[in-house]
């Protein structure tokens, strides 16, 4: 048995009964259940429809996300999340670079690295090198003035934790940011790289070993083993090429507003919804949110 979930942007709430029931009828599905009127609905099918991706493409054109997954085990015991452009709306290193006067140069490298065009570690070292001499106090200024949180993040974590889940933030960014973001959103733990500083200014280097794609995979393996759960009980979410390893290893790997080259390699693609979509695809209705 599989579950089909249709999701609209919560800001528009324009998922119609006609759209849901028309697809349900075309695919011979069971009774439609509304998880949140205008935003999320689901129904069961006996098998994955052959025209799944053609339908997905058509729905993308009208701002609707479509997810098809096995019914068994879709409610997860652990969330493993990327930070930059996933739990928050920015790339922290780009914001620091902007303050250092090298914004466009660093942003161009970031974009190529997230698309998988550059080696992540080499790209990170190059970008951090351009921050040399930046006062450490600028980090606090960026956190206070430039960082915004992706809608639905707090509800996602609170709801999963209220149902016995565990939440870990694993970033190729920096601990100076993950510590604040993890605390604000309610994560159980966080892992990231360390920006090195001396006498109140950044040295232009980062602590070793560098946390990148392989470290995110290792985090999934280590934390799930510690919790005594299988990889299939993990939901991972990210947007960049360095997230693909953990997205593929997790029971549910969610490409959230991801780079096209990344989304193309994932079965669960959320391009219109916010982070509450990760609750709906687990079967949580709006009245079950913490």
ChimeraX commands (.cxc) that place a marker at each C-alpha (Angstrom):
marker #1 position 0.00,0.00,0.00 radius 0.5
marker #1 position 1.21,3.49,-0.88 radius 0.5
marker #1 position 0.06,6.93,0.25 radius 0.5
marker #1 position -0.36,9.83,-2.16 radius 0.5
marker #1 position -0.04,13.27,-0.56 radius 0.5
marker #1 position -0.88,16.56,-2.27 radius 0.5
marker #1 position 0.49,19.75,-0.76 radius 0.5
marker #1 position -0.04,23.45,-1.43 radius 0.5
marker #1 position 1.87,26.47,-0.21 radius 0.5
marker #1 position 0.30,27.26,3.21 radius 0.5
marker #1 position 0.38,30.96,2.36 radius 0.5
marker #1 position -2.00,30.32,-0.57 radius 0.5
marker #1 position -3.95,27.34,0.77 radius 0.5
marker #1 position -5.28,26.72,-2.73 radius 0.5
marker #1 position -5.45,22.90,-2.83 radius 0.5
marker #1 position -8.98,22.19,-4.03 radius 0.5
marker #1 position -11.23,19.22,-3.41 radius 0.5
marker #1 position -11.64,18.89,-7.17 radius 0.5
marker #1 position -7.88,18.52,-7.70 radius 0.5
marker #1 position -7.59,15.91,-4.96 radius 0.5
marker #1 position -10.60,13.85,-5.94 radius 0.5
marker #1 position -9.86,14.01,-9.67 radius 0.5
marker #1 position -6.43,12.48,-9.06 radius 0.5
marker #1 position -7.86,9.99,-6.58 radius 0.5
marker #1 position -10.40,8.84,-9.17 radius 0.5
marker #1 position -7.82,8.66,-11.97 radius 0.5
marker #1 position -5.53,6.52,-9.84 radius 0.5
marker #1 position -8.27,4.38,-8.28 radius 0.5
marker #1 position -7.36,5.50,-4.79 radius 0.5
marker #1 position -9.15,5.20,-1.49 radius 0.5
marker #1 position -11.12,7.86,0.31 radius 0.5
marker #1 position -9.37,11.23,0.46 radius 0.5
marker #1 position -8.37,12.47,3.90 radius 0.5
marker #1 position -7.78,16.15,4.53 radius 0.5
marker #1 position -4.81,16.80,6.81 radius 0.5
marker #1 position -5.34,20.56,6.58 radius 0.5
marker #1 position -8.10,22.05,4.37 radius 0.5
marker #1 position -6.67,23.86,1.36 radius 0.5
marker #1 position -3.12,22.79,2.22 radius 0.5
marker #1 position -2.69,19.01,2.50 radius 0.5
marker #1 position -4.68,15.90,1.61 radius 0.5
marker #1 position -3.88,12.22,1.11 radius 0.5
marker #1 position -5.32,8.97,-0.18 radius 0.5
marker #1 position -4.11,5.39,-0.49 radius 0.5
marker #1 position -3.28,3.48,-3.69 radius 0.5
marker #1 position -2.27,-0.14,-4.11 radius 0.5
marker #1 position 0.84,0.61,-6.20 radius 0.5
marker #1 position 2.91,3.52,-7.48 radius 0.5
marker #1 position 1.12,4.85,-10.61 radius 0.5
marker #1 position 3.14,4.55,-13.82 radius 0.5
marker #1 position 2.50,8.19,-14.75 radius 0.5
marker #1 position 3.55,9.50,-11.36 radius 0.5
marker #1 position 6.22,11.90,-12.62 radius 0.5
marker #1 position 4.15,13.19,-15.52 radius 0.5
marker #1 position 1.39,14.06,-13.05 radius 0.5
marker #1 position 3.96,15.53,-10.65 radius 0.5
marker #1 position 5.24,17.80,-13.41 radius 0.5
marker #1 position 1.75,18.97,-14.29 radius 0.5
marker #1 position 0.92,19.76,-10.67 radius 0.5
marker #1 position 4.15,21.71,-10.26 radius 0.5
marker #1 position 2.82,24.08,-12.88 radius 0.5
marker #1 position -0.12,24.98,-10.63 radius 0.5
marker #1 position 1.89,25.17,-7.41 radius 0.5
marker #1 position 1.08,21.75,-5.97 radius 0.5
marker #1 position 3.59,19.23,-4.61 radius 0.5
marker #1 position 2.92,15.51,-5.02 radius 0.5
marker #1 position 4.51,12.78,-2.90 radius 0.5
marker #1 position 3.99,9.03,-3.33 radius 0.5
marker #1 position 5.52,6.74,-0.70 radius 0.5
marker #1 position 5.01,3.43,1.05 radius 0.5
marker #1 position 2.39,3.61,3.78 radius 0.5
marker #1 position 4.34,1.36,6.13 radius 0.5
marker #1 position 6.91,3.18,8.24 radius 0.5
marker #1 position 6.31,6.67,6.92 radius 0.5
marker #1 position 6.13,8.18,10.42 radius 0.5
marker #1 position 9.76,8.68,11.41 radius 0.5
marker #1 position 11.63,8.56,14.71 radius 0.5
marker #1 position 14.40,10.99,13.79 radius 0.5
marker #1 position 14.86,14.18,11.78 radius 0.5
marker #1 position 18.28,14.97,10.31 radius 0.5
marker #1 position 18.31,18.46,8.81 radius 0.5
marker #1 position 20.62,20.67,6.84 radius 0.5
marker #1 position 20.68,24.30,7.99 radius 0.5
marker #1 position 21.51,26.79,5.22 radius 0.5
marker #1 position 18.63,27.35,2.77 radius 0.5
marker #1 position 16.74,24.56,4.58 radius 0.5
marker #1 position 16.01,25.41,8.21 radius 0.5
marker #1 position 16.95,29.04,7.52 radius 0.5
marker #1 position 16.50,31.11,4.40 radius 0.5
marker #1 position 20.12,32.12,3.90 radius 0.5
marker #1 position 23.61,30.71,3.27 radius 0.5
marker #1 position 25.48,31.98,6.33 radius 0.5
marker #1 position 28.86,32.15,4.62 radius 0.5
marker #1 position 27.36,34.35,1.90 radius 0.5
marker #1 position 26.02,36.75,4.53 radius 0.5
marker #1 position 29.41,36.94,6.25 radius 0.5
marker #1 position 31.07,37.50,2.89 radius 0.5
marker #1 position 28.71,40.32,2.11 radius 0.5
marker #1 position 29.72,42.00,5.36 radius 0.5
marker #1 position 33.38,41.48,4.38 radius 0.5
marker #1 position 32.85,43.10,0.99 radius 0.5
marker #1 position 33.36,39.90,-1.04 radius 0.5
marker #1 position 29.70,38.86,-1.27 radius 0.5
marker #1 position 29.27,38.26,-5.02 radius 0.5
marker #1 position 32.53,36.31,-5.29 radius 0.5
marker #1 position 31.67,33.97,-2.41 radius 0.5
marker #1 position 28.00,33.60,-3.44 radius 0.5
marker #1 position 29.09,32.43,-6.90 radius 0.5
marker #1 position 31.31,29.74,-5.36 radius 0.5
marker #1 position 28.53,28.69,-2.97 radius 0.5
marker #1 position 26.04,28.27,-5.80 radius 0.5
marker #1 position 28.44,26.08,-7.78 radius 0.5
marker #1 position 29.29,23.98,-4.72 radius 0.5
marker #1 position 25.63,23.41,-3.83 radius 0.5
marker #1 position 24.93,22.34,-7.41 radius 0.5
marker #1 position 27.69,19.76,-7.14 radius 0.5
marker #1 position 29.96,21.52,-9.66 radius 0.5
marker #1 position 32.80,21.99,-7.16 radius 0.5
marker #1 position 34.39,19.86,-4.45 radius 0.5
marker #1 position 32.67,20.93,-1.22 radius 0.5
marker #1 position 35.75,20.96,1.01 radius 0.5
marker #1 position 37.89,22.87,-1.46 radius 0.5
marker #1 position 35.11,25.38,-2.06 radius 0.5
marker #1 position 34.62,25.89,1.69 radius 0.5
marker #1 position 38.34,26.47,2.29 radius 0.5
marker #1 position 38.46,28.97,-0.57 radius 0.5
marker #1 position 35.43,30.88,0.68 radius 0.5
marker #1 position 36.54,30.96,4.32 radius 0.5
marker #1 position 39.92,32.27,3.17 radius 0.5
marker #1 position 38.16,35.33,1.79 radius 0.5
marker #1 position 36.77,36.09,5.27 radius 0.5
marker #1 position 40.23,36.59,6.82 radius 0.5
marker #1 position 40.32,39.63,9.09 radius 0.5
marker #1 position 36.55,39.87,9.57 radius 0.5
marker #1 position 35.73,40.73,13.22 radius 0.5
marker #1 position 34.12,37.82,15.08 radius 0.5
marker #1 position 31.44,40.19,16.37 radius 0.5
marker #1 position 30.04,40.32,12.82 radius 0.5
marker #1 position 28.67,36.78,13.33 radius 0.5
marker #1 position 26.29,38.05,16.00 radius 0.5
marker #1 position 25.27,40.92,13.76 radius 0.5
marker #1 position 24.44,38.53,10.90 radius 0.5
marker #1 position 22.42,36.30,13.24 radius 0.5
marker #1 position 20.46,39.25,14.59 radius 0.5
marker #1 position 19.86,41.16,11.36 radius 0.5
marker #1 position 20.04,38.78,8.39 radius 0.5
marker #1 position 18.94,35.27,9.36 radius 0.5
marker #1 position 15.31,34.27,8.82 radius 0.5
marker #1 position 13.75,30.93,9.70 radius 0.5
marker #1 position 11.98,28.77,7.14 radius 0.5
marker #1 position 8.25,28.65,8.01 radius 0.5
marker #1 position 7.15,25.49,9.79 radius 0.5
marker #1 position 10.51,24.56,11.29 radius 0.5
marker #1 position 9.57,24.93,14.92 radius 0.5
marker #1 position 6.28,23.05,14.43 radius 0.5
marker #1 position 8.10,20.24,12.61 radius 0.5
marker #1 position 10.63,19.68,15.37 radius 0.5
marker #1 position 8.23,20.18,18.26 radius 0.5
marker #1 position 5.71,17.76,16.79 radius 0.5
marker #1 position 8.23,15.02,16.05 radius 0.5
marker #1 position 9.80,15.38,19.49 radius 0.5
marker #1 position 6.37,15.35,21.16 radius 0.5
marker #1 position 5.83,11.99,19.46 radius 0.5
marker #1 position 9.09,10.52,20.73 radius 0.5
marker #1 position 11.31,11.69,17.87 radius 0.5
marker #1 position 14.83,13.10,17.90 radius 0.5
marker #1 position 16.09,16.09,15.89 radius 0.5
marker #1 position 19.66,16.75,14.77 radius 0.5
marker #1 position 20.96,19.74,12.79 radius 0.5
marker #1 position 23.95,18.79,10.62 radius 0.5
marker #1 position 25.49,21.57,8.53 radius 0.5
marker #1 position 28.44,22.17,6.27 radius 0.5
marker #1 position 28.27,25.68,7.72 radius 0.5
marker #1 position 29.53,26.84,11.09 radius 0.5
marker #1 position 28.90,26.05,14.75 radius 0.5
marker #1 position 28.60,29.77,15.51 radius 0.5
marker #1 position 25.33,29.63,13.55 radius 0.5
marker #1 position 24.10,26.08,14.20 radius 0.5
marker #1 position 24.27,26.62,17.98 radius 0.5
marker #1 position 21.90,29.58,17.74 radius 0.5
marker #1 position 19.59,27.98,15.17 radius 0.5
marker #1 position 19.41,24.67,17.06 radius 0.5
marker #1 position 18.56,26.48,20.29 radius 0.5
marker #1 position 15.91,28.64,18.65 radius 0.5
marker #1 position 14.16,25.77,16.86 radius 0.5
marker #1 position 14.48,23.08,19.51 radius 0.5
marker #1 position 16.96,20.62,18.00 radius 0.5
marker #1 position 18.41,17.97,20.30 radius 0.5
marker #1 position 21.92,18.39,18.90 radius 0.5
marker #1 position 23.91,20.12,16.17 radius 0.5
marker #1 position 27.08,19.50,14.20 radius 0.5
marker #1 position 28.98,21.87,11.89 radius 0.5
marker #1 position 32.39,23.29,11.05 radius 0.5
marker #1 position 34.34,25.65,13.30 radius 0.5
marker #1 position 35.49,29.05,12.09 radius 0.5
marker #1 position 38.96,29.72,13.49 radius 0.5
marker #1 position 39.69,33.09,15.08 radius 0.5
marker #1 position 42.54,34.89,16.82 radius 0.5
marker #1 position 42.41,38.17,18.74 radius 0.5
marker #1 position 38.78,38.73,17.82 radius 0.5
marker #1 position 39.13,38.30,14.07 radius 0.5
marker #1 position 38.68,35.36,11.70 radius 0.5
marker #1 position 41.95,33.75,10.58 radius 0.5
marker #1 position 40.58,32.74,7.18 radius 0.5
marker #1 position 40.68,29.05,8.04 radius 0.5
marker #1 position 38.30,26.39,9.32 radius 0.5
marker #1 position 38.85,23.58,11.82 radius 0.5
marker #1 position 39.68,20.10,10.58 radius 0.5
marker #1 position 38.28,17.63,9.71 radius 0.5
marker #1 position 35.81,19.51,7.55 radius 0.5
marker #1 position 32.19,18.45,7.88 radius 0.5
marker #1 position 30.80,17.85,4.41 radius 0.5
marker #1 position 28.86,15.18,2.54 radius 0.5
marker #1 position 30.54,12.17,4.18 radius 0.5
marker #1 position 30.24,13.67,7.66 radius 0.5
marker #1 position 26.48,14.06,7.18 radius 0.5
marker #1 position 26.24,10.38,6.25 radius 0.5
marker #1 position 28.34,9.52,9.31 radius 0.5
marker #1 position 26.06,11.62,11.52 radius 0.5
marker #1 position 23.01,9.73,10.28 radius 0.5
marker #1 position 24.69,6.40,10.98 radius 0.5
marker #1 position 26.10,7.39,14.37 radius 0.5
marker #1 position 22.99,9.06,15.77 radius 0.5
marker #1 position 20.55,6.39,14.56 radius 0.5
marker #1 position 22.81,3.68,16.04 radius 0.5
marker #1 position 22.94,5.54,19.34 radius 0.5
marker #1 position 19.14,5.80,19.36 radius 0.5
marker #1 position 18.79,2.15,18.40 radius 0.5
marker #1 position 16.80,2.80,15.24 radius 0.5
marker #1 position 17.32,1.82,11.62 radius 0.5
marker #1 position 18.14,4.22,8.81 radius 0.5
marker #1 position 14.61,3.62,7.53 radius 0.5
marker #1 position 13.28,5.41,10.63 radius 0.5
marker #1 position 15.10,8.64,9.68 radius 0.5
marker #1 position 13.76,11.58,7.71 radius 0.5
marker #1 position 16.54,13.73,6.23 radius 0.5
marker #1 position 15.99,17.12,4.61 radius 0.5
marker #1 position 18.33,19.31,2.59 radius 0.5
marker #1 position 18.77,21.30,-0.59 radius 0.5
marker #1 position 22.37,20.95,-1.80 radius 0.5
marker #1 position 24.64,18.40,-3.44 radius 0.5
marker #1 position 26.45,17.72,-0.16 radius 0.5
marker #1 position 23.10,16.56,1.30 radius 0.5
marker #1 position 22.52,13.83,-1.28 radius 0.5
marker #1 position 24.36,11.14,0.67 radius 0.5
marker #1 position 22.18,11.49,3.76 radius 0.5
marker #1 position 19.04,11.99,1.65 radius 0.5
marker #1 position 19.65,8.68,-0.12 radius 0.5
marker #1 position 20.54,6.79,3.09 radius 0.5
marker #1 position 17.53,7.97,5.11 radius 0.5
marker #1 position 14.21,6.16,4.97 radius 0.5
marker #1 position 12.71,9.43,3.67 radius 0.5
marker #1 position 15.02,11.89,1.94 radius 0.5
marker #1 position 13.32,15.23,1.30 radius 0.5
marker #1 position 14.69,17.72,-1.22 radius 0.5
marker #1 position 13.26,21.00,0.09 radius 0.5
marker #1 position 13.28,23.89,-2.40 radius 0.5
marker #1 position 16.43,22.19,-3.66 radius 0.5
marker #1 position 18.74,22.90,-6.55 radius 0.5
marker #1 position 17.25,21.22,-9.67 radius 0.5
marker #1 position 20.23,18.89,-10.01 radius 0.5
marker #1 position 19.66,17.74,-6.42 radius 0.5
marker #1 position 15.87,17.44,-6.57 radius 0.5
marker #1 position 16.15,15.31,-9.71 radius 0.5
marker #1 position 17.89,12.64,-7.63 radius 0.5
marker #1 position 15.24,12.48,-4.89 radius 0.5
marker #1 position 11.80,10.85,-4.78 radius 0.5
marker #1 position 10.38,13.38,-2.30 radius 0.5
marker #1 position 10.55,16.91,-3.64 radius 0.5
marker #1 position 8.93,19.84,-1.84 radius 0.5
marker #1 position 9.06,22.96,-4.01 radius 0.5
marker #1 position 5.93,24.83,-2.89 radius 0.5
marker #1 position 5.22,23.81,0.69 radius 0.5
marker #1 position 7.18,24.81,3.79 radius 0.5
marker #1 position 8.67,22.60,6.52 radius 0.5
marker #1 position 5.23,21.52,7.75 radius 0.5
marker #1 position 5.08,19.45,4.54 radius 0.5
marker #1 position 7.44,17.04,6.32 radius 0.5
marker #1 position 4.73,16.49,8.93 radius 0.5
marker #1 position 1.93,16.03,6.42 radius 0.5
marker #1 position 3.85,13.40,4.46 radius 0.5
marker #1 position 4.26,11.48,7.71 radius 0.5
marker #1 position 0.48,11.54,8.15 radius 0.5
marker #1 position 0.21,14.24,10.81 radius 0.5
marker #1 position -2.90,16.38,10.50 radius 0.5
marker #1 position -2.88,20.05,11.47 radius 0.5
marker #1 position -4.66,19.27,14.73 radius 0.5
marker #1 position -1.76,16.98,15.72 radius 0.5
marker #1 position 0.89,19.71,15.48 radius 0.5
marker #1 position 2.64,20.50,18.77 radius 0.5
marker link #1:1,2 radius 0.2
marker link #1:2,3 radius 0.2
marker link #1:3,4 radius 0.2
marker link #1:4,5 radius 0.2
marker link #1:5,6 radius 0.2
marker link #1:6,7 radius 0.2
marker link #1:7,8 radius 0.2
marker link #1:8,9 radius 0.2
marker link #1:9,10 radius 0.2
marker link #1:10,11 radius 0.2
marker link #1:11,12 radius 0.2
marker link #1:12,13 radius 0.2
marker link #1:13,14 radius 0.2
marker link #1:14,15 radius 0.2
marker link #1:15,16 radius 0.2
marker link #1:16,17 radius 0.2
marker link #1:17,18 radius 0.2
marker link #1:18,19 radius 0.2
marker link #1:19,20 radius 0.2
marker link #1:20,21 radius 0.2
marker link #1:21,22 radius 0.2
marker link #1:22,23 radius 0.2
marker link #1:23,24 radius 0.2
marker link #1:24,25 radius 0.2
marker link #1:25,26 radius 0.2
marker link #1:26,27 radius 0.2
marker link #1:27,28 radius 0.2
marker link #1:28,29 radius 0.2
marker link #1:29,30 radius 0.2
marker link #1:30,31 radius 0.2
marker link #1:31,32 radius 0.2
marker link #1:32,33 radius 0.2
marker link #1:33,34 radius 0.2
marker link #1:34,35 radius 0.2
marker link #1:35,36 radius 0.2
marker link #1:36,37 radius 0.2
marker link #1:37,38 radius 0.2
marker link #1:38,39 radius 0.2
marker link #1:39,40 radius 0.2
marker link #1:40,41 radius 0.2
marker link #1:41,42 radius 0.2
marker link #1:42,43 radius 0.2
marker link #1:43,44 radius 0.2
marker link #1:44,45 radius 0.2
marker link #1:45,46 radius 0.2
marker link #1:46,47 radius 0.2
marker link #1:47,48 radius 0.2
marker link #1:48,49 radius 0.2
marker link #1:49,50 radius 0.2
marker link #1:50,51 radius 0.2
marker link #1:51,52 radius 0.2
marker link #1:52,53 radius 0.2
marker link #1:53,54 radius 0.2
marker link #1:54,55 radius 0.2
marker link #1:55,56 radius 0.2
marker link #1:56,57 radius 0.2
marker link #1:57,58 radius 0.2
marker link #1:58,59 radius 0.2
marker link #1:59,60 radius 0.2
marker link #1:60,61 radius 0.2
marker link #1:61,62 radius 0.2
marker link #1:62,63 radius 0.2
marker link #1:63,64 radius 0.2
marker link #1:64,65 radius 0.2
marker link #1:65,66 radius 0.2
marker link #1:66,67 radius 0.2
marker link #1:67,68 radius 0.2
marker link #1:68,69 radius 0.2
marker link #1:69,70 radius 0.2
marker link #1:70,71 radius 0.2
marker link #1:71,72 radius 0.2
marker link #1:72,73 radius 0.2
marker link #1:73,74 radius 0.2
marker link #1:74,75 radius 0.2
marker link #1:75,76 radius 0.2
marker link #1:76,77 radius 0.2
marker link #1:77,78 radius 0.2
marker link #1:78,79 radius 0.2
marker link #1:79,80 radius 0.2
marker link #1:80,81 radius 0.2
marker link #1:81,82 radius 0.2
marker link #1:82,83 radius 0.2
marker link #1:83,84 radius 0.2
marker link #1:84,85 radius 0.2
marker link #1:85,86 radius 0.2
marker link #1:86,87 radius 0.2
marker link #1:87,88 radius 0.2
marker link #1:88,89 radius 0.2
marker link #1:89,90 radius 0.2
marker link #1:90,91 radius 0.2
marker link #1:91,92 radius 0.2
marker link #1:92,93 radius 0.2
marker link #1:93,94 radius 0.2
marker link #1:94,95 radius 0.2
marker link #1:95,96 radius 0.2
marker link #1:96,97 radius 0.2
marker link #1:97,98 radius 0.2
marker link #1:98,99 radius 0.2
marker link #1:99,100 radius 0.2
marker link #1:100,101 radius 0.2
marker link #1:101,102 radius 0.2
marker link #1:102,103 radius 0.2
marker link #1:103,104 radius 0.2
marker link #1:104,105 radius 0.2
marker link #1:105,106 radius 0.2
marker link #1:106,107 radius 0.2
marker link #1:107,108 radius 0.2
marker link #1:108,109 radius 0.2
marker link #1:109,110 radius 0.2
marker link #1:110,111 radius 0.2
marker link #1:111,112 radius 0.2
marker link #1:112,113 radius 0.2
marker link #1:113,114 radius 0.2
marker link #1:114,115 radius 0.2
marker link #1:115,116 radius 0.2
marker link #1:116,117 radius 0.2
marker link #1:117,118 radius 0.2
marker link #1:118,119 radius 0.2
marker link #1:119,120 radius 0.2
marker link #1:120,121 radius 0.2
marker link #1:121,122 radius 0.2
marker link #1:122,123 radius 0.2
marker link #1:123,124 radius 0.2
marker link #1:124,125 radius 0.2
marker link #1:125,126 radius 0.2
marker link #1:126,127 radius 0.2
marker link #1:127,128 radius 0.2
marker link #1:128,129 radius 0.2
marker link #1:129,130 radius 0.2
marker link #1:130,131 radius 0.2
marker link #1:131,132 radius 0.2
marker link #1:132,133 radius 0.2
marker link #1:133,134 radius 0.2
marker link #1:134,135 radius 0.2
marker link #1:135,136 radius 0.2
marker link #1:136,137 radius 0.2
marker link #1:137,138 radius 0.2
marker link #1:138,139 radius 0.2
marker link #1:139,140 radius 0.2
marker link #1:140,141 radius 0.2
marker link #1:141,142 radius 0.2
marker link #1:142,143 radius 0.2
marker link #1:143,144 radius 0.2
marker link #1:144,145 radius 0.2
marker link #1:145,146 radius 0.2
marker link #1:146,147 radius 0.2
marker link #1:147,148 radius 0.2
marker link #1:148,149 radius 0.2
marker link #1:149,150 radius 0.2
marker link #1:150,151 radius 0.2
marker link #1:151,152 radius 0.2
marker link #1:152,153 radius 0.2
marker link #1:153,154 radius 0.2
marker link #1:154,155 radius 0.2
marker link #1:155,156 radius 0.2
marker link #1:156,157 radius 0.2
marker link #1:157,158 radius 0.2
marker link #1:158,159 radius 0.2
marker link #1:159,160 radius 0.2
marker link #1:160,161 radius 0.2
marker link #1:161,162 radius 0.2
marker link #1:162,163 radius 0.2
marker link #1:163,164 radius 0.2
marker link #1:164,165 radius 0.2
marker link #1:165,166 radius 0.2
marker link #1:166,167 radius 0.2
marker link #1:167,168 radius 0.2
marker link #1:168,169 radius 0.2
marker link #1:169,170 radius 0.2
marker link #1:170,171 radius 0.2
marker link #1:171,172 radius 0.2
marker link #1:172,173 radius 0.2
marker link #1:173,174 radius 0.2
marker link #1:174,175 radius 0.2
marker link #1:175,176 radius 0.2
marker link #1:176,177 radius 0.2
marker link #1:177,178 radius 0.2
marker link #1:178,179 radius 0.2
marker link #1:179,180 radius 0.2
marker link #1:180,181 radius 0.2
marker link #1:181,182 radius 0.2
marker link #1:182,183 radius 0.2
marker link #1:183,184 radius 0.2
marker link #1:184,185 radius 0.2
marker link #1:185,186 radius 0.2
marker link #1:186,187 radius 0.2
marker link #1:187,188 radius 0.2
marker link #1:188,189 radius 0.2
marker link #1:189,190 radius 0.2
marker link #1:190,191 radius 0.2
marker link #1:191,192 radius 0.2
marker link #1:192,193 radius 0.2
marker link #1:193,194 radius 0.2
marker link #1:194,195 radius 0.2
marker link #1:195,196 radius 0.2
marker link #1:196,197 radius 0.2
marker link #1:197,198 radius 0.2
marker link #1:198,199 radius 0.2
marker link #1:199,200 radius 0.2
marker link #1:200,201 radius 0.2
marker link #1:201,202 radius 0.2
marker link #1:202,203 radius 0.2
marker link #1:203,204 radius 0.2
marker link #1:204,205 radius 0.2
marker link #1:205,206 radius 0.2
marker link #1:206,207 radius 0.2
marker link #1:207,208 radius 0.2
marker link #1:208,209 radius 0.2
marker link #1:209,210 radius 0.2
marker link #1:210,211 radius 0.2
marker link #1:211,212 radius 0.2
marker link #1:212,213 radius 0.2
marker link #1:213,214 radius 0.2
marker link #1:214,215 radius 0.2
marker link #1:215,216 radius 0.2
marker link #1:216,217 radius 0.2
marker link #1:217,218 radius 0.2
marker link #1:218,219 radius 0.2
marker link #1:219,220 radius 0.2
marker link #1:220,221 radius 0.2
marker link #1:221,222 radius 0.2
marker link #1:222,223 radius 0.2
marker link #1:223,224 radius 0.2
marker link #1:224,225 radius 0.2
marker link #1:225,226 radius 0.2
marker link #1:226,227 radius 0.2
marker link #1:227,228 radius 0.2
marker link #1:228,229 radius 0.2
marker link #1:229,230 radius 0.2
marker link #1:230,231 radius 0.2
marker link #1:231,232 radius 0.2
marker link #1:232,233 radius 0.2
marker link #1:233,234 radius 0.2
marker link #1:234,235 radius 0.2
marker link #1:235,236 radius 0.2
marker link #1:236,237 radius 0.2
marker link #1:237,238 radius 0.2
marker link #1:238,239 radius 0.2
marker link #1:239,240 radius 0.2
marker link #1:240,241 radius 0.2
marker link #1:241,242 radius 0.2
marker link #1:242,243 radius 0.2
marker link #1:243,244 radius 0.2
marker link #1:244,245 radius 0.2
marker link #1:245,246 radius 0.2
marker link #1:246,247 radius 0.2
marker link #1:247,248 radius 0.2
marker link #1:248,249 radius 0.2
marker link #1:249,250 radius 0.2
marker link #1:250,251 radius 0.2
marker link #1:251,252 radius 0.2
marker link #1:252,253 radius 0.2
marker link #1:253,254 radius 0.2
marker link #1:254,255 radius 0.2
marker link #1:255,256 radius 0.2
marker link #1:256,257 radius 0.2
marker link #1:257,258 radius 0.2
marker link #1:258,259 radius 0.2
marker link #1:259,260 radius 0.2
marker link #1:260,261 radius 0.2
marker link #1:261,262 radius 0.2
marker link #1:262,263 radius 0.2
marker link #1:263,264 radius 0.2
marker link #1:264,265 radius 0.2
marker link #1:265,266 radius 0.2
marker link #1:266,267 radius 0.2
marker link #1:267,268 radius 0.2
marker link #1:268,269 radius 0.2
marker link #1:269,270 radius 0.2
marker link #1:270,271 radius 0.2
marker link #1:271,272 radius 0.2
marker link #1:272,273 radius 0.2
marker link #1:273,274 radius 0.2
marker link #1:274,275 radius 0.2
marker link #1:275,276 radius 0.2
marker link #1:276,277 radius 0.2
marker link #1:277,278 radius 0.2
marker link #1:278,279 radius 0.2
marker link #1:279,280 radius 0.2
marker link #1:280,281 radius 0.2
marker link #1:281,282 radius 0.2
marker link #1:282,283 radius 0.2
marker link #1:283,284 radius 0.2
marker link #1:284,285 radius 0.2
marker link #1:285,286 radius 0.2
marker link #1:286,287 radius 0.2
marker link #1:287,288 radius 0.2
marker link #1:288,289 radius 0.2
marker link #1:289,290 radius 0.2
view
